[in-house]
Amino acid sequence: MGDVMKVLFVFPDLASDITNYTGVTSYGVSILSALCKEAGFETELLHLTQEPTRAGFVEKIAAAQPGLIAFSTNSHYARRLPEWTEWAAEGASAPIAVGGVHPTLSPEEVINLPHVSHICIGEGEEAFLELCRALDEGRDTTGIANLWVKQDGVIHRNEMRPLIRDLDTLPDPDYGLFQFEELYPVRRGLFPYIMSRGCAFRCTYCSVHALRELSPRGVKFWRFLSPRHTAEQLRDMIARHKADIDKVQFLDAILFPNMRWLREFAPLYKELVGLPFSCNMRADFVTEESAALMADMGCEIVRFGVESGDDYISDEILDRSLEVEDIRRAFAILRRHGMERWSYNIVGIPEENLESALKTIRLNAEIDPELAIAFIFYPYPGTRLHDRCVEKGYMTDKEFDHYFQGVATRMPDFSEGDILFLHRFFRPLIRLYRFGNRWQGEGRERWVDFVDGVLRSPLLPRHTIVKVHMAYRRLRHNMGEFLVNRSPGLYRLLGGTDPV
């Protein structure tokens, strides 16, 4: 067998509109790295948090001397894969594998890239470890389940294996693969953590429903670590990395699968971890009991997918199985229990228009979240909403690195400029509507009607306002990046987060 084989992971993470951005962890890459190390392989990470150059990329690939180059990618970076995999092939002669959501949902596109020899469909732990062992031992890889393998111009499309039934059998994620203390959330005192896979719901804009349909039957798709394993793993990982952590950031789609799980987890978390935390939730999972347990555990911030304030958009287009009234009720319960409520919203949803999008802003003004965040709709391949965009002729050839940058669709009743206007000024507009909350009854209604009229008026230069605002943001971002690199002391003095 000779020298120990090294796996080089390439993780694109280009949230480039954040000044001094240093990236986040990848749960998938961390788990694969842990498995590789358990099996005796070396691992290394090329973490792309800034726009790479060809020379720099090739140099890092060559320096690593990998036996396997493994890209993890979502659909935002699909258009970059041809170039990046070409650069990887220039830097080393190792096989190139691609895994993640995008190759799972668009496998033919990825496996046909000239320099890609393997792609992973679905969960990668067992398949990836089998691939590493086969390459290390010089064995054939064409029959590995969950992999598509291109060899001598022939594509071997293998069947998918069953999902991992018990997540407790997996090792702790290898956060040490990353420059952990320099990561963007960790610099803010947050310990990012995931304890589940999948989701029980089938929202049309999310890839989860498409991944569920591809997965073999027989194992529940939405799976959690056991409550005790979760608490013990989290305690041990925080101690192991010795970072300056103030709170835990649960990144699961929903904090808990059912009340039985939460009732068991709550006292274990308090005893073994005991840190304040933030989490994601669905409105219909919020009850007086669940809110009380979460507050007692130390929950400080709950992030909600509000998405749309229009019942038709929410029910018929997004298939969320949630009413606006569910959101109002959940926000009220959490307020009573003293937790911050953050709302996540989408602007530019197919078949949305200016009026229905304003309903979302008005709903936020009513429920009064401590923080409201808006995302621009992005049509992810494989999702039902992507298919709807194709059928309706809404698709364009625009692609972006993340869903804050620009509009990738073209809709007849909602212009790109109007979408960007509502997105860029989402929070100020909420505050504008909320100004009317000081009045009751008819006074409030008149204020809402007045604001609606101004925002819908053809005399309001929404597109021009957006252009000026975007120019200002670019200037501010460029100045921030300049100061980070040239005068970090002045950058901190002006309120910037400490550079690494």
Secondary structure, 3 states (H helix, E strand, C coil): CCCCCEEEEEEECCCCCCCCCCCCCCHHHHHHHHHHHHCCCEEEEEEECCCCCHHHHHHHHHHHCCCEEEEECCHHHHHHHHHHHHHHHHHCCCCEEEECHHHHHCHHHHHCCCCCCEEECCCCHHHHHHHHHHHHHCCCCCCCCCEEEEECCEEEECCCCCCCCCHHHCCCCCHHHCCHHHCCCHHHCEEEECCEECCCCCCCCCCHHHHHHHCCCCCCCCEECCHHHHHHHHHHHHHHHCCCCCEEEECCCCCCCCHHHHHHHHHHHHHHCCCCEEEEECHHHCCHHHHHHHHHHCEEEEEEEEECCCHHHHHHHCCCCCCHHHHHHHHHHHHHCCCEEEEEEEECCCCCCHHHHHHHHHHHHHHCCCEEEEEECCCCCCCHHHHHHHHHCCECCCCCCCCCCCCCECECCECHHHHHHHHHCHHHHHHHHHHHHHCCCHHHHHHHHHHHHHHHCCCCCHHHHHHHHHHHHHHHHHHHHHHHHHCHHHHHHCCCCCCC
